[in-house]
Amino acid sequence: MVNPHRVFIIDKIPVAKKGPVVYWMSREQRVHDNWALLFAANKANELLVPLYIVFTLAPNFCNANTRHYDFLIKGLQQVEKEVNALGASFHLLLGEPPSTLNSFVHEVEAALLVSDFDPLQVKQAWKAELSSSIKINHIEVDAHNIVPCRFVSQKVEFAAYTLRPKLKKLLPEFLTDFPQLPTLKVKLQKQSTNVIEALHWLSPNTEVKPINWLKPGFVEGSIMLEDFIANKLNGYSSKRNDPLANGQSNLSPYLHFGHLSAQRVAVNIVKADAPVIDKEAFLDELVVRRELSDNFCFYNNDYDNPNGFHNWAKISLAEHANDEREFTYLLTEFENANTHDDLWNAAQLEMVHTGKMHGYMRMYWAKKILEWTEDVSEAMEFAIYLNDKYSLDGRDPNGYAGIAWSIGGVHDRAWGKRPVFGKIRFMNYNGCKRKFDVEGYISRANDWVADKMISHKINEILQ
Ligand SMILES: Cc1cc2nc3c(=O)[nH]c(=O)nc-3n(C[C@H](O)[C@H](O)[C@H](O)COP(=O)(O)OP(=O)(O)OC[C@H]3O[C@@H](n4cnc5c(N)ncnc54)[C@H](O)[C@@H]3O)c2cc1C
């Protein structure tokens, strides 16, 4: 049973005809622990009709490149196998999602479209365009948030402290284990999608290479989760902010691509035998901070630019707009890690060569982009461009919220005034030195640049 508060009607037609159910898998690229798929499968059984599962591959999606497509496509290949085993059929649709979906739905004479929830504007725009052409019922299921984004709050939340109590109140209702997927009553013939053809059609930018230290998919993500619980959860609260301690879970790429459900992660963490302080620290990041990001992007159309900042921050940054900058850099100088600051350069190299920058360094990295650019809009633009291009978990609400927090004080409070930053929280090199072994972190850059964590075989993506 899927909690009705996860379900949102996007399009309703007066008289529904009988026909198959189509699940448009987008953000939740998994068969297990997926409320949207559970909803679609239950509906197919209720109506005694077959279930189709489609994934739309759009050209030039948010500047994605081979690093992202490698992870995405290999994950989808696993999904396809599992979908075939269920007796549903899996289809990769190539082209602009609203038109390809519309054609597919017509072709199979579907009666119901089920989609998953995504707060980002590009996905919202696809749904709006689809609504103007599609003539069947369209239902969205929030399978990403533990407490559905539309339900927990109907407005942009000010900060974690305003969302946290709302989530806490509702968690007993929503933080449950998952039911089994039902056996499908009407089965379809196995389909084989042509992934290689899809990739040739996409011809992704190959400048940013795939990484080899994280393997995509539900199985690999589950192994990563179990390893985190067994070896890193104990001590997470003290180690997570030390870039040399390897104290984070590295689950963000799996959560971003939907290879793992955050709810599954939370359920397993709650059951784990680990100190409460560590479990609470981890759950605060995974549940409160992550779901706050979805809230920010869903209710604030300006999540990727300074118009989305709080008024105090806009005013304060404007007051300091003409402050003299000691250093300013072009985008290419940032991109090539060519600043005067070896710590910042190391963080940039970590992201470029491993596909993931440590969480603590992400804050420092973005704040220095504010300090070393001519204006705050440019700082946002540069930070988003670089994060989305090189981070495997980029193009995610967490990225937009994290950058807006660092540069624009979103979800933060006003601090003492400083040049350029105004009242935005400041971070500096010496502060980092007090927190962790800065020299040790910088010396790691040599390893990253050696590209040991990168797969040079672009063709691997085609295997
Ligand atoms: C400038 C900046 C950019 C960021 N860009 C991204 C991004 O593109 N994608 C991304 O997923 N996260 C981003 N974050 C948030 C955070 O840094 C990462 O989620 C975290 O470092 C991912 O590593 P992990 O999975 O090992 O984290 P862990 O510490 O193991 O945390 C577990 C999970 O909790 C969630 N989480 C942890 N910290 C945060 C946070 N501050 N905000 C929201 N959720 C959090 C994530 O889902 C994460 O996977 C960014 C933060 C900043 C300051």
The ligand as an ORCA input file, in Angstrom:
! r2SCAN-3c Opt
* xyz 0 1
  C      28.703     23.930     -2.237
  C      28.036     22.609     -2.008
  C      27.689     21.811     -3.078
  C      27.059     20.591     -2.877
  N      26.712     19.848     -3.959
  C      26.055     18.678     -3.791
  C      25.627     17.920     -4.918
  O      25.831     18.320     -6.078
  N      24.965     16.755     -4.695
  C      24.729     16.283     -3.428
  O      24.122     15.224     -3.278
  N      25.096     17.005     -2.355
  C      25.755     18.172     -2.486
  N      26.129     18.896     -1.381
  C      25.747     18.424     -0.043
  C      26.791     17.493      0.654
  O      28.055     18.069      0.639
  C      26.831     16.133     -0.021
  O      25.533     15.584     -0.056
  C      27.720     15.134      0.690
  O      29.020     15.625      0.835
  C      27.710     13.860     -0.139
  O      28.628     12.916      0.306
  P      28.179     11.633      1.129
  O      27.054     10.937      0.472
  O      29.420     10.841      1.344
  O      27.671     12.329      2.455
  P      27.325     11.799      3.918
  O      27.963     12.726      4.876
  O      27.622     10.378      4.056
  O      25.764     12.081      4.026
  C      24.776     11.118      3.631
  C      23.738     11.768      2.781
  O      23.113     12.845      3.486
  C      22.794     13.891      2.573
  N      23.549     15.100      2.913
  C      24.735     15.190      3.557
  N      25.089     16.491      3.697
  C      24.120     17.216      3.109
  C      23.911     18.604      2.919
  N      24.755     19.517      3.384
  N      22.815     19.006      2.246
  C      21.929     18.107      1.782
  N      22.066     16.782      1.939
  C      23.151     16.337      2.600
  C      23.208     13.431      1.194
  O      22.100     12.840      0.576
  C      24.284     12.403      1.511
  O      24.470     11.452      0.483
  C      26.773     20.137     -1.562
  C      27.128     20.943     -0.490
  C      27.756     22.160     -0.701
  C      28.123     23.009      0.481
*
